[in-house]
Amino acid sequence: MSITGISGTLPPFVTTQAPSAQRIDTAQKAEGTGFADRINGAVKDLADAQNEASQSAKAYEMGAETDLASVMVDQQVASLGFQMALNVRNKALGAYRDIMNMPV
């Protein structure tokens, strides 16, 4: 089914593929990255955010950066990323403990 707009083109939110075809395309794209790759990427992104926050704070302290709001935003991004990583670790550890305590 295709829905055309007034101009004769499809709106950006309307696709011509069936939902199952979209899921297959997404699954094929996701096959290239495994769980370990995604975890490594997330940890790398977290480390980059923390390094950026540290450099931003250092630049503000030295007077090179004058926008305190951007420094605070960088600090909050790094803090939220760390909290999320900590919560994911705690959930994974809890799941591991639950599996280990299961009777065989």
RARA-V234117 format. One record per residue. NEAR is the number of other ideal C-beta (glycine too) atoms within 12 Angstrom. Layout:
near = <NEAR | NEAR>
This chain:
near = <10 | 13 | 14 | 12 | 12 | 8 | 7 | 9 | 12 | 16 | 14 | 8 | 7 | 13 | 15 | 14 | 15 | 12 | 12 | 10 | 13 | 14 | 13 | 14 | 15 | 14 | 13 | 12 | 11 | 14 | 12 | 10 | 15 | 11 | 12 | 10 | 14 | 15 | 17 | 14 | 15 | 21 | 20 | 16 | 20 | 26 | 18 | 18 | 27 | 24 | 18 | 24 | 28 | 18 | 21 | 28 | 23 | 17 | 19 | 22 | 14 | 12 | 8 | 13 | 21 | 13 | 13 | 15 | 13 | 19 | 25 | 17 | 20 | 28 | 24 | 20 | 23 | 27 | 18 | 18 | 26 | 22 | 16 | 19 | 23 | 15 | 14 | 19 | 18 | 14 | 14 | 16 | 14 | 14 | 14 | 13 | 12 | 12 | 12 | 11 | 10 | 9 | 6 | 5>
